[in-house]
Amino acid sequence: MIVVFDTNVWISDLALTSNVGSAVRFYLREQQARICLPEIVKLETEFHLRTTLNDHIDNIQSSHRQLLAVFGSLKEVVLPTAEDVEELISRVFSNLGVPIEEFPFTLASAKASLIRVVRKVPPSDRNQQFKDGVLWEDCLAMLAKEPVFFVTNDIMLPKNWTGE
Protein backbone atom coordinates (compact mmCIF):
# COMPACT_ATOMS: atom_id res chain seq x y z
CA MET A 1 0.00 0.00 0.00
CA ILE A 2 1.24 3.45 -0.95
CA VAL A 3 0.00 6.59 0.77
CA VAL A 4 0.50 10.01 -0.79
CA PHE A 5 -0.06 13.08 1.36
CA ASP A 6 -0.84 16.38 -0.33
CA THR A 7 1.19 19.44 0.64
CA ASN A 8 -1.68 20.83 2.70
CA VAL A 9 -1.57 17.73 4.93
CA TRP A 10 2.19 17.97 5.47
CA ILE A 11 1.83 21.64 6.41
CA SER A 12 -1.33 21.48 8.53
CA ASP A 13 -0.27 18.32 10.36
CA LEU A 14 3.25 19.58 11.13
CA ALA A 15 4.92 16.99 8.86
CA LEU A 16 2.98 14.20 10.60
CA THR A 17 4.40 15.10 14.01
CA SER A 18 1.08 16.13 15.59
CA ASN A 19 -0.96 13.70 17.69
CA VAL A 20 -3.02 12.73 14.65
CA GLY A 21 0.17 12.42 12.59
CA SER A 22 1.66 10.08 15.19
CA ALA A 23 -1.43 7.87 15.02
CA VAL A 24 -1.27 7.87 11.22
CA ARG A 25 2.42 6.90 11.26
CA PHE A 26 1.67 4.08 13.72
CA TYR A 27 -1.15 2.81 11.49
CA LEU A 28 1.08 2.95 8.40
CA ARG A 29 3.80 0.97 10.17
CA GLU A 30 1.25 -1.64 11.32
CA GLN A 31 -0.07 -1.95 7.77
CA GLN A 32 3.47 -2.12 6.38
CA ALA A 33 2.57 0.78 4.12
CA ARG A 34 4.95 3.21 2.48
CA ILE A 35 4.66 6.93 2.03
CA CYS A 36 5.32 8.07 -1.50
CA LEU A 37 6.63 11.61 -1.68
CA PRO A 38 6.23 13.17 -5.11
CA GLU A 39 8.95 15.72 -5.79
CA ILE A 40 6.37 18.41 -6.48
CA VAL A 41 4.88 17.90 -2.99
CA LYS A 42 8.32 17.81 -1.36
CA LEU A 43 9.41 21.08 -3.01
CA GLU A 44 6.18 22.88 -2.18
CA THR A 45 6.17 21.62 1.42
CA GLU A 46 9.79 22.65 1.97
CA PHE A 47 9.07 26.09 0.48
CA HIS A 48 6.00 26.68 2.68
CA LEU A 49 7.69 25.32 5.79
CA ARG A 50 10.73 27.55 5.24
CA THR A 51 8.52 30.58 4.64
CA THR A 52 6.35 29.88 7.69
CA LEU A 53 9.29 29.32 10.04
CA ASN A 54 11.09 32.44 8.82
CA ASP A 55 7.89 34.48 9.17
CA HIS A 56 7.48 33.27 12.78
CA ILE A 57 11.09 34.15 13.57
CA ASP A 58 10.73 37.61 11.98
CA ASN A 59 7.49 38.25 13.90
CA ILE A 60 9.04 37.25 17.22
CA GLN A 61 12.10 39.42 16.57
CA SER A 62 9.89 42.37 15.66
CA SER A 63 7.68 41.92 18.72
CA HIS A 64 10.73 41.58 20.95
CA ARG A 65 12.15 44.85 19.58
CA GLN A 66 8.85 46.60 20.28
CA LEU A 67 8.71 45.22 23.82
CA LEU A 68 12.34 46.22 24.34
CA ALA A 69 11.51 49.78 23.28
CA VAL A 70 8.69 49.91 25.84
CA PHE A 71 10.44 48.14 28.76
CA GLY A 72 13.96 49.39 28.12
CA SER A 73 15.60 46.06 28.88
CA LEU A 74 14.61 42.44 28.45
CA LYS A 75 16.28 39.08 28.43
CA GLU A 76 17.66 38.08 25.07
CA VAL A 77 15.38 35.89 22.96
CA VAL A 78 17.22 32.99 21.38
CA LEU A 79 15.69 31.95 18.08
CA PRO A 80 16.67 29.47 15.39
CA THR A 81 19.17 30.73 12.83
CA ALA A 82 18.73 30.49 9.07
CA GLU A 83 21.05 27.46 9.21
CA ASP A 84 18.85 25.84 11.89
CA VAL A 85 15.81 26.30 9.67
CA GLU A 86 17.57 24.78 6.66
CA GLU A 87 18.77 21.80 8.69
CA LEU A 88 15.26 21.15 9.97
CA ILE A 89 13.86 21.33 6.45
CA SER A 90 16.53 18.98 5.11
CA ARG A 91 15.46 16.26 7.54
CA VAL A 92 11.72 16.89 7.85
CA PHE A 93 10.85 13.80 5.81
CA SER A 94 13.56 11.53 7.21
CA ASN A 95 12.47 11.08 10.84
CA LEU A 96 9.00 9.62 10.33
CA GLY A 97 9.67 5.95 11.06
CA VAL A 98 7.75 4.96 7.93
CA PRO A 99 9.47 4.00 4.68
CA ILE A 100 9.40 6.86 2.19
CA GLU A 101 9.82 6.53 -1.54
CA GLU A 102 10.48 9.67 -3.49
CA PHE A 103 8.70 10.05 -6.83
CA PRO A 104 10.56 12.33 -9.26
CA PHE A 105 8.97 15.17 -11.20
CA THR A 106 8.66 14.08 -14.83
CA LEU A 107 8.01 15.80 -18.08
CA ALA A 108 5.24 13.28 -18.76
CA SER A 109 3.33 14.30 -15.61
CA ALA A 110 3.91 17.98 -16.34
CA LYS A 111 2.62 17.64 -19.89
CA ALA A 112 -0.43 15.63 -18.81
CA SER A 113 -1.18 18.25 -16.16
CA LEU A 114 -0.92 21.05 -18.70
CA ILE A 115 -3.39 19.24 -20.91
CA ARG A 116 -5.77 18.91 -17.92
CA VAL A 117 -5.49 22.67 -17.31
CA VAL A 118 -6.16 23.53 -20.96
CA ARG A 119 -9.11 21.12 -21.19
CA LYS A 120 -10.40 22.08 -17.72
CA VAL A 121 -10.45 18.44 -16.63
CA PRO A 122 -10.35 17.52 -12.90
CA PRO A 123 -8.49 18.33 -10.79
CA SER A 124 -7.89 21.43 -12.93
CA ASP A 125 -11.49 22.11 -13.95
CA ARG A 126 -12.18 25.01 -11.61
CA ASN A 127 -8.93 26.89 -11.79
CA GLN A 128 -5.50 26.38 -13.21
CA GLN A 129 -4.05 24.01 -10.62
CA PHE A 130 -0.94 22.84 -12.45
CA LYS A 131 0.62 21.38 -9.30
CA ASP A 132 -2.50 19.40 -8.46
CA GLY A 133 -2.60 18.07 -12.01
CA VAL A 134 1.01 16.88 -11.77
CA LEU A 135 0.28 15.23 -8.43
CA TRP A 136 -2.81 13.57 -9.95
CA GLU A 137 -0.73 12.20 -12.81
CA ASP A 138 1.94 10.96 -10.39
CA CYS A 139 -0.73 9.10 -8.40
CA LEU A 140 -2.10 7.54 -11.59
CA ALA A 141 1.41 6.34 -12.50
CA MET A 142 1.84 4.81 -9.03
CA LEU A 143 -1.61 3.24 -9.25
CA ALA A 144 -0.48 1.20 -12.22
CA LYS A 145 1.77 -0.75 -9.81
CA GLU A 146 -0.27 -1.01 -6.58
CA PRO A 147 -3.10 0.60 -4.58
CA VAL A 148 -2.61 4.28 -3.80
CA PHE A 149 -4.33 6.24 -1.07
CA PHE A 150 -4.24 9.99 -1.67
CA VAL A 151 -4.80 12.12 1.44
CA THR A 152 -5.63 15.80 1.08
CA ASN A 153 -7.44 18.56 2.95
CA ASP A 154 -8.86 19.85 -0.34
CA ILE A 155 -12.46 19.09 -1.06
CA MET A 156 -13.03 18.67 -4.76
CA LEU A 157 -16.61 17.87 -5.68
CA PRO A 158 -17.88 17.29 -9.22
CA LYS A 159 -19.70 20.24 -10.78
CA ASN A 160 -23.00 18.33 -10.81
CA TRP A 161 -22.69 16.94 -7.26
CA THR A 162 -25.91 17.42 -5.29
CA GLY A 163 -24.92 15.85 -1.99
CA GLU A 164 -27.38 12.97 -2.31
JOJO-V341142 format. One record per residue. N is the residue number from 0. SS is DSSP state (A for helix, B for strand, O for the rest). PSI is psi as a letter, one per 30 degrees, with the letter a starting at -180 (* if undefined). Layout:
BEGIN
((N & SS & PSI) (N & SS & PSI))
END
This chain:
BEGIN
((0 & O & k) (1 & B & k) (2 & B & k) (3 & B & k) (4 & B & k) (5 & O & l) (6 & A & e) (7 & A & f) (8 & A & e) (9 & A & e) (10 & A & e) (11 & A & f) (12 & O & g) (13 & O & h) (14 & O & h) (15 & O & g) (16 & O & f) (17 & O & l) (18 & A & e) (19 & A & e) (20 & A & e) (21 & A & e) (22 & A & e) (23 & A & e) (24 & A & e) (25 & A & e) (26 & A & e) (27 & A & e) (28 & A & e) (29 & A & e) (30 & O & f) (31 & O & h) (32 & O & l) (33 & B & k) (34 & B & k) (35 & B & k) (36 & B & j) (37 & B & k) (38 & A & e) (39 & A & e) (40 & A & e) (41 & A & e) (42 & A & e) (43 & A & e) (44 & A & e) (45 & A & e) (46 & A & e) (47 & A & e) (48 & A & e) (49 & A & e) (50 & A & e) (51 & A & e) (52 & A & e) (53 & A & e) (54 & A & e) (55 & A & e) (56 & A & e) (57 & A & e) (58 & A & e) (59 & A & e) (60 & A & e) (61 & A & e) (62 & A & e) (63 & A & e) (64 & A & e) (65 & A & e) (66 & A & e) (67 & A & e) (68 & A & e) (69 & A & e) (70 & A & f) (71 & O & e) (72 & O & k) (73 & O & l) (74 & O & l) (75 & O & k) (76 & O & k) (77 & O & j) (78 & O & l) (79 & O & k) (80 & O & l) (81 & A & e) (82 & A & e) (83 & A & e) (84 & A & e) (85 & A & e) (86 & A & e) (87 & A & e) (88 & A & e) (89 & A & f) (90 & O & g) (91 & O & e) (92 & O & g) (93 & O & f) (94 & O & h) (95 & O & f) (96 & O & g) (97 & O & k) (98 & O & k) (99 & B & k) (100 & B & k) (101 & B & k) (102 & B & j) (103 & O & l) (104 & O & k) (105 & O & l) (106 & A & e) (107 & A & e) (108 & A & e) (109 & A & e) (110 & A & e) (111 & A & e) (112 & A & e) (113 & A & e) (114 & A & e) (115 & A & e) (116 & A & e) (117 & A & e) (118 & A & f) (119 & O & h) (120 & O & k) (121 & O & k) (122 & O & g) (123 & O & g) (124 & O & f) (125 & O & e) (126 & O & l) (127 & O & i) (128 & O & i) (129 & A & e) (130 & A & e) (131 & A & e) (132 & A & e) (133 & A & e) (134 & A & e) (135 & A & e) (136 & A & e) (137 & A & e) (138 & A & e) (139 & A & e) (140 & A & e) (141 & A & e) (142 & A & f) (143 & O & f) (144 & O & e) (145 & O & l) (146 & O & k) (147 & B & k) (148 & B & j) (149 & B & k) (150 & B & k) (151 & O & l) (152 & O & f) (153 & O & k) (154 & O & j) (155 & O & j) (156 & O & k) (157 & O & l) (158 & O & e) (159 & O & g) (160 & O & k) (161 & O & f) (162 & O & g) (163 & O & *))
END
